Amino acid sequence: MLNTGAIAPAIELPDSDMKLRTLAEFSGSWVVVYFYPEDDTPGCTIQANEFTDLIDDYTADGIQVLGISSNDCFSHQAFRQKYGLRVTLLADVEKEACNNYGVIQEKEKNGVRKLGIVRSTFVVDPDGRLAYVEYGVTPKDHARKMLAFVRQRAGGN
């Protein structure tokens, strides 16, 4: 698991339009990277919708938002279109970024233990360091909390 102050691991993944995106392309900006278990599930939908509702505020402050799951680009396209999502969704089918960020962990559901993506958020500062790390995120109001965190750290609104 990662800690604040560490260099953010590189990310190079396709988005829902199959365009290769990298964390490095946002160098010099604040970036909220959130990992979520699966497209079009209740908690993931709440989280994606809340980030979408605030995306104009994030953009106005120069903050990028990247959502990552192991779903493929086609699943991301359907998820985006179904809910009108405006956040950048990245497909980590091989789970490389998930492993680099330590979000693949043992989870228990209905008494069954298995490995899966633990909902997690990382805020990368303009120098490429982790300013915020949270594993086991609760989706409700998380987007607003992250916007307030970055604004406070960046000295903005």
Helices and strands as residue ranges (DSSP letters): E 12-14, E 20-22, G 23-26, E 30-35, H 42-53, H 55-60, E 63-69, H 73-83, E 88-91, H 96-100, E 104-109, E 112-117, E 120-124, E 130-135, H 142-154
